[in-house]
Amino acid sequence: MNNDTAISFDNTEFAFQYKSDKELKLANLLFSSMGIPLLAKMGTRVTPWAIKSGLPIKDLIKRTIFKQFSGGETLEDTATLAQHLGKYNVGIILDYAVEGGDESEAEYDKAAEQFIKVIHYAATQPNIPFMSVKVTGLSRESLLQKLDESMKNADGSLIKRYEKALTQLTHEEKQEWDRVKERLTRICKQAEEKNVGMMIDAEETWITDPVDALVTLMMDAFNKEKPISYNTAQMYRHDRLQFVKDCYEAAVERGFIFAIKLVRGAYMEKERLRAEEHNYPSPIQPSKEATDTDFNEAVKFCISHLDRIAVNISSHNEKSNLIAVEQLRENNIPLNHPHVSFSQLFGMSDNITFNLANAGCNICKYLPFGPVKEVIPYLMRRAQENTSVKGQTGREIGLIKKEIKRRGL
């Protein structure tokens, strides 16, 4: 690997080298369709209804949007794609993308076993270094919310506020929370034994504090020698840069590796609306520029403390990825340092993913899988994201068309 390899996110030959001519044309059709606001709006509304109604559109979805943004319906389905991406030095973050389900202890236990199954499978594959976990798949949301409210009304460090909040639970709630901790501990233990990184997803601000505390305790237990349990920081929150710095201090004090996935965020509109409805200050940054600034500052901070931090830079922003590479080079740190990785969603921003891979970075695609019917909510969010993020669809279409022209198709 050459640490000085020039990186150009306009290089479409590298960006789409893994796609056949047929797959490239399908991507062009999909993104072009998502670029038509009315068509995209109709599709995101009608598709979930059509699936629930039993209309025979599953095969159509499976051949189009499902194929573009997911890895298949089963773990075994993901193997072929993972091996294919591995040829281009691109790894996988496996995510069982089924959402919802009954709020029952049986369902939470079932989810825990599914996460463990994913870990065991990832350990058998050469290029699946990470998997993804949602704590809301292991715990009743209202219990998380009660803990969060208590923590926000307490003083002190994250863990001290968490310990105070536990005293506000009823006996039955404490037992319930113990089962949540036991599930996550069991998953972490398997991840540690199998050497698979476990990225714990971010949640909404009204349930985040207990999740942050729980993940910190997991890091303290399992991240002594290597990063296993990763938290997620949504940098569109104005408090997350300080949160990252505070977690680093805790890691230094307690002697563990602080592992963090940096994202811009996923719940902005919902957060602003709830803050307005409940009459409290919005947790969201005042502008996109403020979000970008904090994200990039967090990247710089993490890279300057790799002795105690492991960071996954999960971004579709070209500038942020280049800043990370520049920071590594300026500090004479190998682009493939074991504590630094990059990731993008499968089906999006291939120009970033494959050009970083070509330069020698540790890079992964976030790959959801699950039954078509169950993955529909995830797929609809990807379609909405491509229509709502300014310039996202246009950028994707422009790059795809450039490659189609280069290939003479």
C-alpha positions, 0 to 999 in steps of 0.5 A, spaced: 500 500 500 502 506 498 500 511 503 501 517 498 496 514 493 492 520 490 485 519 491 479 522 486 472 521 488 471 522 481 474 516 478 468 512 476 472 506 473 474 504 480 467 506 483 463 501 479 468 496 477 464 491 481 458 492 477 457 489 471 454 493 465 447 490 466 447 492 474 450 499 472 444 500 467 439 498 473 442 503 478 442 508 473 434 507 472 433 506 480 437 513 481 433 517 475 427 514 478 428 517 485 430 523 482 423 525 480 420 527 486 413 525 485 415 518 482 419 517 489 414 520 493 408 515 490 413 509 490 415 510 498 407 510 500 405 505 495 410 500 496 409 498 503 401 498 502 402 493 496 406 489 500 402 489 506 396 487 501 399 481 498 400 484 491 404 480 487 410 485 487 415 482 491 419 479 485 419 486 482 422 489 488 427 484 489 430 485 482 430 492 483 431 497 490 432 490 494 438 488 490 441 495 490 441 497 497 441 490 501 445 483 501 439 478 500 434 475 504 438 470 508 445 470 511 447 465 506 445 470 501 450 475 503 456 470 502 456 471 494 456 479 495 461 479 500 466 475 497 465 479 490 466 486 494 472 482 498 476 482 491 476 489 491 478 490 498 471 492 501 469 489 507 462 488 510 458 491 516 452 486 517 446 488 519 439 484 520 435 489 518 428 487 520 424 492 524 419 492 529 416 486 532 412 485 539 415 488 545 416 481 549 421 478 552 421 472 547 422 477 542 428 480 545 431 473 546 430 471 539 433 478 537 439 477 541 440 470 538 439 472 531 445 477 533 449 472 535 448 468 529 450 474 525 457 474 529 458 467 528 457 467 521 461 473 520 467 470 524 467 464 518 468 470 512 474 473 511 472 480 510 466 481 515 469 485 520 463 488 523 456 487 525 450 492 527 446 491 533 440 496 535 439 496 543 431 497 541 431 490 539 433 488 546 429 492 550 422 495 551 423 503 548 418 505 554 423 503 559 429 506 556 425 512 556 424 512 563 431 511 564 433 517 560 428 522 563 431 520 570 438 521 567 437 527 564 434 530 571 441 527 574 448 531 575 454 528 574 458 523 569 454 519 564 455 513 569 453 516 575 447 519 572 446 512 570 447 509 576 442 514 580 437 513 574 437 505 576 434 507 583 428 510 580 426 503 577 421 499 580 423 492 582 420 489 576 423 494 572 430 493 575 429 485 573 427 487 566 433 492 565 438 486 568 435 482 562 437 487 557 444 488 560 445 480 560 442 480 553 447 485 550 453 482 555 452 475 552 452 478 545 459 482 546 462 476 549 461 472 543 463 478 539 470 478 543 471 471 542 469 471 535 473 477 534 468 481 530 466 488 531 460 490 534 457 497 532 451 499 536 446 503 532 444 510 535 437 512 537 433 518 538 435 523 544 429 521 548 432 514 549 440 515 548 443 516 555 441 509 557 444 506 551 450 510 551 451 508 559 450 501 557 455 501 551 460 504 555 460 499 560 460 494 555 467 497 552 470 497 559 468 490 560 470 488 552 475 493 549 481 492 554 485 489 548 482 491 542 476 495 540 469 490 540 464 494 542 462 501 538 458 506 540 455 511 535 455 519 535 450 523 531 454 529 529 448 533 528 447 533 535 450 539 538 452 536 544 456 530 541 463 533 540 463 534 547 461 527 548 466 524 544 471 528 548 468 526 555 468 518 553 475 519 551 477 521 558 473 516 561 477 511 556 484 513 559 481 513 566 478 506 566 484 503 561 479 501 555 479 503 548 473 508 546 470 505 539 466 510 536 462 510 529 461 517 527 455 519 523 451 525 521 445 522 523 438 519 522 432 522 526 433 530 525 426 532 523 423 527 528 427 530 533 426 537 531 418 536 531 418 532 538 422 538 541 417 543 539 411 539 541 414 538 548 417 545 549 424 543 550 431 546 546 432 542 540 438 537 540 439 539 533 445 543 530 443 550 528 445 549 521 448 543 516 455 547 516 455 546 524 454 539 523 459 539 518 464 542 523 463 538 529 463 532 524 470 534 522 473 536 528 471 529 531 474 526 526 481 530 527 480 528 535 479 521 534 485 520 529 489 524 534 488 519 539 488 512 536 492 510 542 486 510 546 480 511 540 478 506 534 474 510 529 469 508 524 468 514 519 461 513 516 460 518 511 457 520 504 460 526 505 467 527 500 470 532 504 469 529 511 473 522 508 478 526 505 479 530 511 480 523 515 485 521 509 489 528 510 489 527 517 492 520 517 497 522 512 499 529 516 501 524 522 504 519 518 499 514 520 498 508 515 491 509 511 490 502 514 491 503 521 487 498 525 483 503 529 481 507 523 476 504 518 471 508 513 464 505 511 458 507 507 451 504 505 451 499 500 448 501 494 450 509 495 457 513 494 461 507 491 465 513 488 467 514 495 468 506 497 472 504 492 476 509 491 478 509 498 479 501 498 484 503 492 488 507 496 489 502 501 484 504 507 480 499 511 473 500 508 466 497 509 459 497 506 454 497 511 450 491 508 442 490 511 439 483 509 432 480 511 426 478 508 423 483 503 417 484 506 421 486 513 426 490 510 421 494 506 422 500 511 429 500 511 429 500 503 423 506 503 428 510 508 434 509 503 429 512 497 427 518 501 434 519 503 436 520 496 430 524 494 431 529 501 439 530 501 440 535 497 444 533 491 445 526 493 441 523 487 444 528 482 451 526 484 449 519 484 446 519 477 452 524 474 457 519 476 453 513 473 452 516 467 459 518 466 461 511 467 456 508 462 459 513 457 466 511 459 464 504 458 461 506 451 454 503 453 
